[in-house]
Amino acid sequence: MLRFFDVLAFRIYYRLALAGSDGAWTNAMLKELLLRYADIPITCRVLDTSSPNSAEVLRLLQEVQPDLVLARCKNILREEVFRIALSGTFVMHPGVCPEYRNAHGCFWALVRRDLKKVGMTLLRVDAGVDTGPVYGYYSCSFDELQESHVVIQNRVVFDNLDSLRAKFEEIMRGRAPTIEVSDRRSQAWGQPWLTSYVRWKRAARRMV
């Protein structure tokens, strides 16, 4: 029960103190991406759905038969959905797997001062939670004092788009090796705690 209130307290703090600046960062990043990349072609089919696991999504994928699927969602995908693509369904997980699986991997690496594992994992989806084959790790420079964990975990994706494109092309050619992780500790994490957030920021100030 105490941990529940710790999570709830962080959510309240985030909404009051951090959400505004993070929203501004997100809008600025969106504008930059719109300038950098061309519009989606008019020939591209777009499906508006309440869930990536819906029957209509499954029907569309079965009809299109994609070579590769990139899932940018927080849902656990049904096996019928993630098995369809020829080369697999991939996620860009904000955390270094297998040490930081599930939610907010960057946050927990920062809290634990495991700064070399503040990053993103490109992996192929399987039946587990962030347990699929790993194809790469990506990081970025970040400012612990000025940036929130949300900005950092987004930047480890958006700062590496060119490298990710090259990796996807390698995967499509069938030449992308996977990274062996069976000898490393695997751990799943949950939602941020306010007490852990305070501990992280104190440690970051001491480091500076």
Buried (B, 14 or more C-beta within 10 A) or exposed (E): EEEEEBBEBBEEBBEEEBBEBBEEBEEEBEEEEEEEEEEEEEEEEEEEEEEBBBEEBBEBBEEEEBEBBEBEEEEEBBEEBBBBBEBBBBBBBBBBBBBBBBBBBBBBBBBBEEBEBBBBBBBBBBEEBBBBBBBBBBBBEBEBEEBBBBBBBBBBBBBBBEEBEEBBEBBEEEEBEEBEBEEEEBEBBEBBBBBBBEBBBEBBEEEE
